[in-house]
Amino acid sequence: MSRSKTWVDRPSKPRWTPPPGAVDAHVHVFGPEAEFPFSPKAKYHPEDATPEMLFALRDHLGISRNIIVQASCHGTDNAATLNGIARSAGKARGVAVVDPAIGDAEIERLHEGGIRGVRFNFLKRLVDDAPKDKFLDIARRIAPLGWHVVVYFEADILEELEPFLAAIPTTIVVDHLGRPDIAQGPEGRDIARFKRLLDEHPNIWTKVSGAERLSVSGPPFDDFVEVIRPVVERFPDRVLWGTDWPHPNMEHRVPDDGTLVDVIPRIAPTPELQRKLLVDNPMRLYWPEQ
Ligand SMILES: O=C(O)/C=C(\CC(=O)C(=O)O)C(=O)O
């Protein structure tokens, strides 16, 4: 597998300035491979996207903190994610992917290393299996620590997943809004079903991220804004935002991170919505002690 590069080296400077303390709640680090090899089961083989590159991007965009989410290419070995958190001088925390057989001592080690959630990935192109019963066992074990669960799935399996989601005894954060078909518009079936899910389950939050993945029209992502702004306005206390740098699997349409930041004031049009999305909500989840 040749190595893929899915980010721009010199993203534009956003025109919009995030509020002080803004958290980019969905980023990954890749490797460096020489130190942190990829999983033998990885479905893509990215170039190194190191913590130092991430922190340079964070500062360039006017962001204060990052949430490093373990990506499928590193499997259940969270060493690269923990390394990113450790090098951040307190400005990053993370979400791990764990083996169902994980021991209590290892969970404790992850907590000490800044992990505050586990991710369950249901995308068939990214993982070989997604065992709901084992995921539930994990969720029951991490809930008492105050951790949450991050779930990544596509809109076509939402209905099938609902009983599983309903059984999770802690906060759930859905990546990229469960990937609705944005072309259906603001009243479309996918986004309507997703909003109903949030209406019915007060413990379900979502990342209003993935403009570059979900938009059909492309930058400046007008179609994404039209569909997603009503979600932010309806669930202001349960939304997070992230760049998704280094944009795994986006080699066909590598986004400019500055342009992604400029989507924020269009989906969260008031200073209050912006503060909740970027500061209050992620701080409640990842730095509740501050
Ligand atoms: O980074 C994301 O959010 C999305 C991904 C990659 C991913 O999640 C992973 O590798 O674990 C995708 O859609 O390919």
The ligand as a MOL file (V3000), in Angstrom:
LIG
                    3D

  0  0  0     0  0            999 V3000
M  V30 BEGIN CTAB
M  V30 COUNTS 14 13 0 0 0
M  V30 BEGIN ATOM
M  V30 1 O -11.2990 10.5250 10.6280 0
M  V30 2 C -12.5040 10.3520 10.4700 0
M  V30 3 O -13.2810 10.9000 11.2000 0
M  V30 4 C -12.9710 9.5350 9.4050 0
M  V30 5 C -12.3540 8.5180 8.7680 0
M  V30 6 C -11.1930 7.7710 9.2770 0
M  V30 7 C -11.4150 7.1890 10.6100 0
M  V30 8 O -12.3220 7.5130 11.3140 0
M  V30 9 C -10.5040 6.1380 11.1030 0
M  V30 10 O -9.6000 5.7210 10.3820 0
M  V30 11 O -10.7020 5.6970 12.2430 0
M  V30 12 C -12.9230 8.1100 7.4890 0
M  V30 13 O -14.0990 8.4210 7.2390 0
M  V30 14 O -12.2130 7.4970 6.7060 0
M  V30 END ATOM
M  V30 BEGIN BOND
M  V30 1 2 1 2
M  V30 2 1 2 3
M  V30 3 1 2 4
M  V30 4 2 4 5
M  V30 5 1 5 6
M  V30 6 1 5 12
M  V30 7 1 6 7
M  V30 8 2 7 8
M  V30 9 1 7 9
M  V30 10 2 9 10
M  V30 11 1 9 11
M  V30 12 2 12 13
M  V30 13 1 12 14
M  V30 END BOND
M  V30 END CTAB
M  END
